[in-house]
């Protein structure tokens, strides 16, 4: 499934706050993500479902970028979430706390039924999946190739720490501990295996925009193509970090052009060095990312 929208920035907003949902929807975020899970207390979930439904129904234009994080399938709320929001046709769904591909396949069955009941094209509601929030899920990050509806994978460190009984997920210097860096890597490798987009997890300190910029640029170099956000102030930084610069685009085009001018070669001299086929592949990926190829 290929989406007609960018997926650089995903801005969370609690589903029980119309003000915050409106702020997210009106922001520069590529995707506004209305949360029915962690951001909403149990007693407020029925109200939040109705509020998200009403908000979606009132905004038919641009609804493809208005997504909803439902509650996890191992709890009692997912079907109630879907029954409430699917008549309003959300742009997509985030599924948290998966244990493996079987959760995606179960959700696909649920969504197909709700799509049929509401006159929505079957299979048209895409998914982003949180693939590292349970210890068990860590062993299945590479299992999503061909999984129905999945367009992106992302990861989380807080629930993973809770899942394994850790008192902290950070080193003394504030960086993620080994297990959580492993989670980041496994998400990236899983997304590459599945041929979908890898999305970096949140940065909790929304005031540290310099730190956010450095981290976003670093994970983009690693292969991530977007990032989750918890505050509108983070959106512009994320969008900029995950948008190739004019220099990068020109460099990629030059690499593609030099290989096109020398068909059949495996390696070629360029700017005092040698380029081989992996350089060409990366250049082509960047140009496809910006719609130039």
NORWO-V207036 format. One record per helix or strand of 3 or more residues. SS is the DSSP state (H for helix, E for strand). FROM is the first residue (numbers start at 1). TO is the last residue. If there is no record, write none. Layout:
ss:SS from:FROM to:TO
ss:SS from:FROM to:TO
This chain:
ss:E from:9 to:14
ss:H from:18 to:25
ss:E from:31 to:35
ss:H from:42 to:57
ss:H from:63 to:65
ss:E from:66 to:70
ss:H from:78 to:88
ss:E from:92 to:95
ss:H from:101 to:117
ss:E from:126 to:130
ss:H from:136 to:140
ss:E from:150 to:154
ss:H from:158 to:164
ss:H from:178 to:194
ss:E from:197 to:200
ss:H from:209 to:222
ss:E from:226 to:229
ss:H from:232 to:241
ss:H from:246 to:260
ss:E from:267 to:270
ss:E from:273 to:276
ss:H from:277 to:289
